[in-house]
Structures are given as C-alpha cells and as structure tokens.
Amino acid sequence: MTAFSSTVRAEVTPVPLTLTHYDAETLTLHNALHRSRQPLTFGWHGRSASLYLMPEAAEVTADMTVTVCLGNEQLALSASWRTFDHLSEHPDRRRSMEDVDAELAAMWLEAVWLAWLEPLEATLGVDIRVQPAHPQGRPANPIHITLAFELDGEVHPLRVGLTTSTAKQLLPLFDRYFPTQLVMASGVMVMLNLTAGAQTLTLGEWRSLRPGDVVMLESFATSDDPNGATLNVGDRFSVGVSLSADSVCLKGPLTSLTSSQASNPPFENLMSEPPVDNPNLDDLPVRLTCEMGKLEMSLGELRALGEGSVLPMQRRPEQAVDLIVNGRCMGHGRLVMIGDSIGVQIERLALDEGHAGDE
C-alpha cells in the first residue's frame, strides 16, 4: 500500500530570527577584548589561582552582582554565591556572602580586594569603590566579557559588564595583564600548487595558440638541479623543490613572493595609463603557469616543512600539466625540452569556457 501526502495551501508567516545584537560602533572594541589571551596567575591565600577569558556565551549563575565604580565610570560583576565566597576569602570572615546584606557584602569585597584596587587606582588616577548593584542601574548597551577564576582545579565563572567608555579605559590594562596569544589555527587547510614553469604572454599571443604549439617557459630548473620546480602557497609564499618519479623534496624554507613573482600579472601598472578610444585588449598581459598538481595539507603540517621534507606527487613529471592562465585552468599540455631549456607543448585548450575538463 502506498500513502500519498496531501498538499495544503496556507498563509505562512516567516518566523523572525532571534539573534544576538552587537552595536557596530563597539564591534572593534568587543573583538579586541575577546582575543585569545594568556591567563593571569597569582597567589591566593597560599594557593595558586588564575584568571582567564572564557567564551562570552559561557553560562554564569548570577546570584549576586556588585558595581565597581572607577571614578565616574563603572562596571558590573555578576557571579554565583560560591564564586564570590572564593573571591572574598579572608581568615577573619565568618559568614558566607549569601548570608549578609548587599551593602555589607560590597564593603567586605572592597576591603579584601584592597591590595588589587590601590595599584589600579594609581594607574588609572581615579578612586575605586565597590557598591551594591542598583536594580535599575544597569548600564546601557554594555559590553560583556566572561572570566574564569580557577582555584584548586575548580573553575568559577563571573561576568563583567562594561560601558563602552569603561572598556576603552580598561583595554590597555587588559592587554598588559592578559596578553594576547597567537592562535596557530593548525587545522586550517591550505592548497599548495606544484609548478614547473611560467611565462608572461599577451592576450593576443595566448589566443593564437593551437594544440601542438610549444611555449618556452621561465623554468625553475637550474644547471645544479635540472629537476627543479616550485611549490606555491596562495600566491604569497613559495619554496623550491626537486622532482623525482613520485615525490618532491623541499630545498629550503618557505619564502615570500614579490608582486612580480605572483601568478597574476601586475595589472595595477596599467591603471596609470591614459584612456584610449579603441583599446586593443590583445595587448593585455596574461600569466601562463604550468601546474603539475596540487597538494592539500593543514597549516600545522605546512609549518613543519623544512629543507629535505618529502611530499608525494599526484602525477609523474612526464605526464600532462595543467595550463593555468591568470588563476584559471584553460588547457592541458606536456613538458618538453627545447635545447637546454624547458617548454610546454599545448595538447588541449578551452579559450572561452575557462576550464579544460578532467579537473
């Protein structure tokens, strides 16, 4: 038995998205505060403690909120009772923060934090006070950061609410005590292009080519290494390699490419030329690159490469190469020797389609 679903026509109302809102004017400041940062480590009543940045969306139990006044500026600290109990530890304390009124809790925190607040006052040139948070005193459009106070292996999150002006005032201190750390992004994948040679032609010369024609190449081979080629990384970096039957061996570290070495010709030079009534587009330069294959690897693997590293090849050197014109595959060819130099013999072209198939 086969069941068929019926189609019912009805008015459909789009459901509005509920998205987190960020003020465009404060987005740069928000991103500056949320960079990957090193933790701040310090001693806390004979034990090792640390403060570090957590994801903004990390869950924080806001049992208690206090306002820290920095002169005319202010910030709000929200956390659980347990977090504030750890942040207010002192041998003379007898009760939990949950068991005292808000005024006394703020006074106690200011007294316990005095060793931190006094140097901060001297740096900022303002008086700092800790006060109970007013129920209606939430700052407009606050910037939020979430910090973790870690003690004895336990993580206690707290949320910091900042006005834009307060965040700008505190950002230099944040950079000093929580310095940014480089994120290696080792899992990002990059493409390496194995290139045998290249040549700059005019558009007219490229359009005139037919299968069987041979183009002389600016080869990466040398008298010392007749099997020389290059690995290109995003038209920004390259490294010389030596070819074997099924692999390539790196001859050094990655180096930066100059603009004249990149695959695309320097069209910016043409922008300064005066306009003409009937431009001859056949005079436009195009860059022909003979590509022997591609290699995909992670940034972590790429950083680990050095002189002597060996990578597999997708195809043997004597097999067909891709003809890359201004970054697009527009044909196939085969490497040939022209005296002591290297060239490419055209086998297949796709001048109009922008690709040559078999990709």
Secondary structure by P-SEA (a helix, b strand, c coil): cbbbbbbbbbbbbbbbbbbbbbcccaaaaaaaaacbbbbbbbbccccccccccccccccccccbbbbbbccccbbbbbbcaaaaaaaacccccccccccccaaaaaaaaaaaaaaaaaaaaaaacbbbbbbcccccccccbbbbbbbbbccccbbbbbbbbbcaaaaaaaaaaaaacccccccccccbbbbbbbbcbbbbbcaaaaaaccccbbbbccccccccccbbbbbbccccbbbbbbbccccccccccbbbbccccccccccccccccccccccccccbbbbbbbbcbbbbbcaaaaaaccccbbbbbcccccccccccccccccbbbbbbbcccbbbbbbccccccccccccc
